[in-house]
Amino acid sequence: MSRAKKRKVSRSGAVWHLSAEEATLAQKPYINAHVCKTGAHGDAKYNRCKAKRNWQKQMRDEGTFRGPLPFWARTYRGDCSRDRFMQARWGIIAGMDERVFHTASGAVHYWVDAPDASLPWIVFIPGLTADHSLFGPQLEFFRGKANLLTWDAPAHGASRPYPLDFTMDDYAHILHGVLEGEGVTRPLFVGQSLGGYVGQCYLHWYPGAFAGFVSVDSAPLQRKYYQNWELVALERMFRVYMSIPWRILVEWAARGAATTPAGQANMREMMGKYGRLEYCRLAAHGYQMLAKAVRADRPYVIDCPLLLLCGERDMAGSTKRYNEAWRDRGGAHVEWVPGAGHNCTLDAPDFVNACIDELRVSVFG
């Protein structure tokens, strides 16, 4: 029989049973904190675990402000009250009257500047996750030349909280209620990105409602322009958005949507009003709305003069390709906005204003 191995007992009489890894780490004072699970030090594995826990906490933390630039708007935990949100909001156009349209699901805020009943109307509808500040330069330029109306779409900007229970058709019907309540007839419609889709859906339900149509960095809704894989991808964007850390997502969105500092700052400002989870859910729901509207396979006839505006450096999805196809297959006229990105209303406001004004004069005289 082999002699049993004798164990050395510490002077205090305590016997510590350490794993091989813990015993090795315990011999290294500079990473000994890994064994004790305390202190600022630790080996690479411990640091990776700690970083993962911090990232998971950030994923769960919906409302905490995490912007990389210190001058962004403040966001809040949980549901924002109306007063607190108003303090953080940016871009309200001075002199425009803010009004509210109530639906069964919530309140929709919109702004009106109608100094003269004899003037024609121009309606500005911003895109997905954007608010009315996207059209700030246009609202200033056309003041006095036309009666103006813009909104924060349901679940966007000031029109929150609002449940994500709507479709593109619902957007069109809500907008119709707003325009009808204000007595707006035959306006010049200007829709950016999602706003352009809403306008096409609007004309499906209310043909002949617009005197002119300006699509800004948007695309056609007809099924023939889309491939199956594109629609499948649009319906599965939530996990894609949630897989990107918030800081990186904000910066990517700002740089991807605009090419100028002013345009990028506006995009960061608009995103700063949302919590991470709220933003990702809203964006994913918007893409699902788009896919559903396309799959409906409707004609989506635009029965009025049509102008397409698209930034030369628009990197949002396949917007440029869609506008080229819209021109080649649909006969639409495209104006490529020099040096502008997806939010060309802010990247090149003078060029955009001139194009819209030219159509306004040709339509209304």
C-alpha positions in Angstrom: 0.0 0.0 0.0 1.4 3.4 -1.0 1.9 5.9 1.6 -0.8 8.5 1.8 0.2 11.9 0.7 0.5 14.2 3.7 -1.3 17.5 3.5 0.3 20.6 4.9 -2.0 22.3 7.4 -1.8 26.0 7.8 -0.9 27.4 11.3 -4.5 28.6 11.7 -5.8 25.1 11.3 -7.8 26.0 8.2 -7.7 23.9 5.0 -8.5 25.6 1.7 -9.6 23.5 -1.3 -8.7 25.4 -4.4 -9.1 24.3 -8.0 -6.0 24.1 -10.1 -6.9 27.4 -11.8 -7.6 29.2 -8.6 -4.3 27.9 -7.1 -2.4 29.2 -10.1 -4.1 32.6 -9.9 -3.6 32.8 -6.2 0.2 32.7 -6.7 0.0 35.8 -8.8 -0.8 38.8 -6.6 -1.5 41.2 -9.5 -4.5 39.1 -10.6 -5.4 37.6 -7.2 -8.5 39.6 -7.1 -10.0 37.2 -9.7 -10.1 34.5 -7.0 -11.7 36.8 -4.5 -14.0 38.4 -7.1 -13.2 41.8 -5.7 -11.0 44.7 -6.7 -10.2 46.4 -10.0 -7.8 43.8 -11.2 -8.4 40.4 -12.9 -7.3 38.3 -15.8 -8.6 38.6 -19.3 -11.4 36.1 -18.8 -12.6 38.0 -15.8 -12.5 41.3 -17.6 -14.5 39.8 -20.5 -17.2 38.5 -18.2 -17.4 41.8 -16.5 -17.7 43.6 -19.8 -20.4 41.2 -20.9 -22.4 41.9 -17.7 -22.1 45.6 -18.2 -23.2 45.3 -21.9 -26.2 43.2 -20.8 -27.1 45.8 -18.3 -26.9 48.4 -20.9 -29.2 46.4 -23.2 -31.8 46.3 -20.4 -31.4 49.9 -19.5 -33.9 51.5 -21.9 -33.9 55.1 -21.0 -30.4 56.0 -19.9 -28.6 58.6 -22.0 -25.6 57.0 -23.7 -24.6 59.4 -26.5 -20.9 59.9 -27.3 -21.3 63.7 -27.6 -22.0 65.7 -24.4 -24.3 68.2 -25.9 -27.1 65.9 -27.1 -30.6 66.1 -25.7 -31.3 64.4 -22.4 -33.4 61.2 -22.3 -35.2 59.8 -19.4 -35.9 56.4 -17.8 -39.3 55.0 -18.3 -42.2 56.8 -19.9 -41.6 60.5 -20.4 -44.2 62.9 -19.2 -45.4 65.6 -21.6 -43.7 68.4 -19.7 -40.3 66.7 -19.4 -40.3 65.7 -23.1 -41.1 69.3 -24.1 -38.0 70.4 -22.3 -35.8 68.0 -24.2 -37.4 68.6 -27.6 -35.5 70.5 -30.3 -36.5 72.1 -33.5 -40.0 73.5 -32.8 -40.6 76.1 -35.6 -41.3 79.5 -34.1 -44.7 81.0 -35.1 -46.4 77.7 -35.9 -49.4 76.6 -33.9 -49.1 73.3 -32.2 -52.4 71.3 -32.3 -53.4 67.8 -31.3 -55.5 65.1 -33.1 -56.9 62.5 -30.8 -57.2 58.8 -31.9 -58.3 55.7 -30.1 -54.7 54.9 -29.4 -53.3 58.2 -28.4 -52.6 61.9 -29.3 -51.0 63.0 -32.6 -49.2 66.4 -32.5 -49.0 68.5 -35.6 -48.1 72.1 -36.4 -49.9 74.6 -38.6 -49.0 78.0 -40.1 -52.0 79.3 -42.1 -51.9 83.1 -42.2 -54.0 83.4 -45.3 -56.9 81.2 -46.3 -56.4 82.0 -50.0 -52.9 80.6 -50.1 -52.4 77.0 -51.2 -51.3 74.3 -48.7 -48.0 72.4 -48.5 -47.9 69.3 -46.2 -44.6 68.0 -44.9 -44.4 64.4 -43.6 -41.1 63.3 -42.1 -39.6 59.8 -42.2 -39.3 56.8 -39.9 -38.1 57.8 -36.3 -37.7 61.4 -37.5 -39.8 64.4 -36.3 -40.9 67.7 -37.9 -37.5 69.3 -37.3 -36.4 67.4 -40.4 -38.2 70.1 -42.5 -37.0 73.1 -40.5 -35.4 74.9 -43.5 -38.4 74.2 -45.7 -40.9 75.5 -43.1 -38.9 78.7 -42.8 -38.5 79.1 -46.5 -42.2 78.6 -47.5 -43.6 80.7 -44.7 -45.8 83.4 -46.2 -45.8 81.6 -49.6 -48.2 78.9 -48.6 -50.1 77.5 -45.7 -48.0 74.9 -44.0 -48.7 71.7 -42.0 -46.4 69.1 -40.6 -46.6 66.5 -37.9 -44.8 64.1 -35.6 -46.3 60.8 -36.7 -47.8 58.4 -34.2 -45.1 57.0 -31.9 -42.7 59.6 -33.1 -41.4 62.8 -31.4 -44.1 64.6 -29.5 -46.7 62.0 -30.5 -45.6 59.6 -27.7 -46.4 57.5 -25.9 -48.3 55.7 -28.6 -48.7 51.9 -29.0 -47.2 50.2 -32.1 -50.6 48.9 -33.2 -50.8 50.8 -36.5 -50.2 50.0 -40.2 -49.4 52.2 -43.2 -53.2 52.4 -43.9 -53.8 53.7 -40.4 -51.2 56.4 -40.9 -53.0 57.4 -44.1 -56.4 57.5 -42.4 -55.0 59.5 -39.4 -53.4 62.0 -41.7 -56.7 62.3 -43.6 -58.4 63.1 -40.3 -55.8 65.8 -39.6 -56.1 67.4 -43.0 -59.9 67.2 -43.0 -60.0 68.8 -39.6 -57.9 71.7 -40.8 -59.8 72.2 -44.0 -56.8 71.3 -46.1 -57.8 70.5 -49.7 -55.5 69.6 -52.7 -52.2 70.3 -51.0 -48.7 69.9 -52.4 -47.5 66.8 -50.5 -43.9 66.5 -49.5 -42.9 63.2 -47.9 -39.4 62.1 -46.8 -38.6 58.4 -46.7 -41.5 56.8 -44.8 -43.5 60.0 -45.4 -43.3 59.2 -49.1 -44.8 55.8 -48.5 -47.6 57.3 -46.4 -48.4 59.7 -49.2 -48.7 56.8 -51.8 -50.9 54.9 -49.4 -53.0 58.1 -48.9 -53.6 58.4 -52.6 -54.7 54.7 -52.7 -57.5 55.5 -50.3 -58.2 59.1 -51.3 -57.4 59.4 -55.0 -57.1 62.9 -56.4 -56.4 64.4 -53.0 -53.0 66.0 -53.8 -52.2 68.8 -56.3 -48.6 67.6 -56.5 -46.3 65.0 -54.9 -42.7 65.4 -53.9 -40.9 62.2 -52.9 -37.8 63.0 -50.8 -35.4 60.1 -50.5 -38.3 57.7 -50.6 -39.2 54.8 -53.0 -42.2 53.3 -54.8 -44.6 51.0 -53.0 -45.5 48.8 -56.0 -44.6 45.1 -55.5 -42.7 44.9 -58.8 -39.8 47.0 -57.5 -38.9 44.6 -54.6 -37.3 41.2 -54.4 -38.6 38.6 -52.0 -35.4 38.6 -49.9 -35.7 42.3 -49.4 -39.2 42.0 -47.9 -38.1 39.1 -45.7 -35.2 41.2 -44.4 -37.4 44.2 -43.7 -39.6 42.0 -41.5 -36.7 40.8 -39.4 -34.8 44.0 -38.5 -35.5 44.1 -34.7 -32.7 41.7 -33.7 -30.3 43.4 -36.2 -30.9 46.8 -34.5 -30.7 45.3 -31.0 -27.4 43.6 -31.7 -25.7 46.9 -32.3 -24.5 48.8 -29.2 -26.4 52.1 -28.7 -23.4 54.4 -29.1 -22.4 52.8 -32.4 -26.0 52.6 -33.7 -26.5 56.4 -33.1 -23.3 57.3 -34.8 -23.9 54.9 -37.7 -27.5 56.3 -38.1 -26.2 59.9 -38.0 -23.4 59.4 -40.5 -25.6 57.2 -42.7 -28.5 59.6 -42.9 -26.7 62.9 -43.5 -23.4 64.1 -44.9 -23.2 67.6 -43.3 -22.6 68.4 -39.6 -26.0 70.1 -39.3 -27.8 67.0 -40.7 -25.9 64.6 -38.5 -26.5 66.7 -35.4 -30.2 66.7 -36.1 -30.2 62.9 -36.5 -28.4 62.5 -33.2 -30.8 64.9 -31.6 -33.8 63.1 -32.8 -32.4 59.7 -31.7 -31.5 61.1 -28.3 -35.2 61.6 -27.5 -35.8 57.8 -27.6 -34.6 55.1 -25.3 -32.7 52.2 -27.0 -35.5 49.7 -26.9 -38.1 52.2 -27.9 -36.1 53.2 -30.9 -35.3 49.7 -32.1 -38.9 48.6 -31.7 -40.2 51.7 -33.6 -37.7 51.2 -36.5 -38.5 47.5 -36.8 -42.2 48.2 -36.8 -41.8 50.8 -39.5 -40.0 48.3 -41.7 -42.7 45.7 -41.1 -45.3 48.3 -42.1 -43.4 48.9 -45.3 -43.1 45.2 -46.1 -46.8 44.7 -45.4 -47.8 47.6 -47.6 -45.7 46.3 -50.5 -47.0 42.7 -50.1 -50.5 44.1 -50.5 -49.6 44.4 -54.2 -51.8 47.4 -54.9 -51.4 49.8 -57.9 -50.5 52.8 -55.7 -51.2 55.3 -58.5 -49.9 58.8 -58.1 -52.5 60.8 -60.0 -50.8 64.2 -59.8 -47.4 65.8 -60.9 -44.6 63.8 -59.3 -41.1 64.9 -58.5 -38.4 62.6 -57.0 -35.6 64.1 -54.9 -32.8 61.8 -53.9 -29.4 62.6 -52.4 -26.4 61.7 -54.5 -24.8 60.1 -51.4 -27.9 58.5 -50.0 -26.7 55.3 -48.3 -30.0 54.2 -46.7 -30.7 50.8 -48.0 -31.3 50.7 -51.8 -33.0 54.1 -52.0 -30.9 55.3 -55.0 -31.6 52.0 -56.9 -35.3 52.3 -56.2 -35.3 55.9 -57.5 -33.4 54.9 -60.6 -36.0 52.1 -61.2 -38.8 54.5 -60.5 -37.4 56.8 -63.2 -36.7 54.1 -65.8 -39.8 51.9 -65.3 -42.3 54.5 -64.0 -41.3 57.5 -66.0 -40.8 59.8 -63.0 -38.5 62.7 -63.0 -35.5 62.5 -60.6 -33.5 65.4 -59.2 -30.2 64.2 -57.7 -29.4 66.4 -54.7 -25.7 67.3 -54.9 -23.6 66.0 -52.0 -26.6 65.1 -49.9 -27.4 62.0 -48.0 -30.8 60.4 -47.0 -31.9 63.5 -45.1 -31.2 65.9 -48.0 -33.7 68.4 -46.6 -31.0 69.4 -44.1 -27.9 68.5 -46.2 -28.8 70.7 -49.1 -31.8 72.9 -48.0 -31.3 75.6 -50.7 -31.4 73.0 -53.6 -34.4 71.2 -52.1 -36.3 74.4 -51.4 -35.7 75.5 -55.0 -37.0 72.2 -56.4 -40.1 72.2 -54.3 -40.8 75.9 -55.0 -40.5 75.2 -58.8 -43.2 72.5 -58.5 -45.3 74.8 -56.3 -45.3 77.5 -58.9 -46.1 75.1 -61.7 -49.0 73.5 -59.8 -50.6 76.5 -58.2 -49.4 79.3 -60.5 
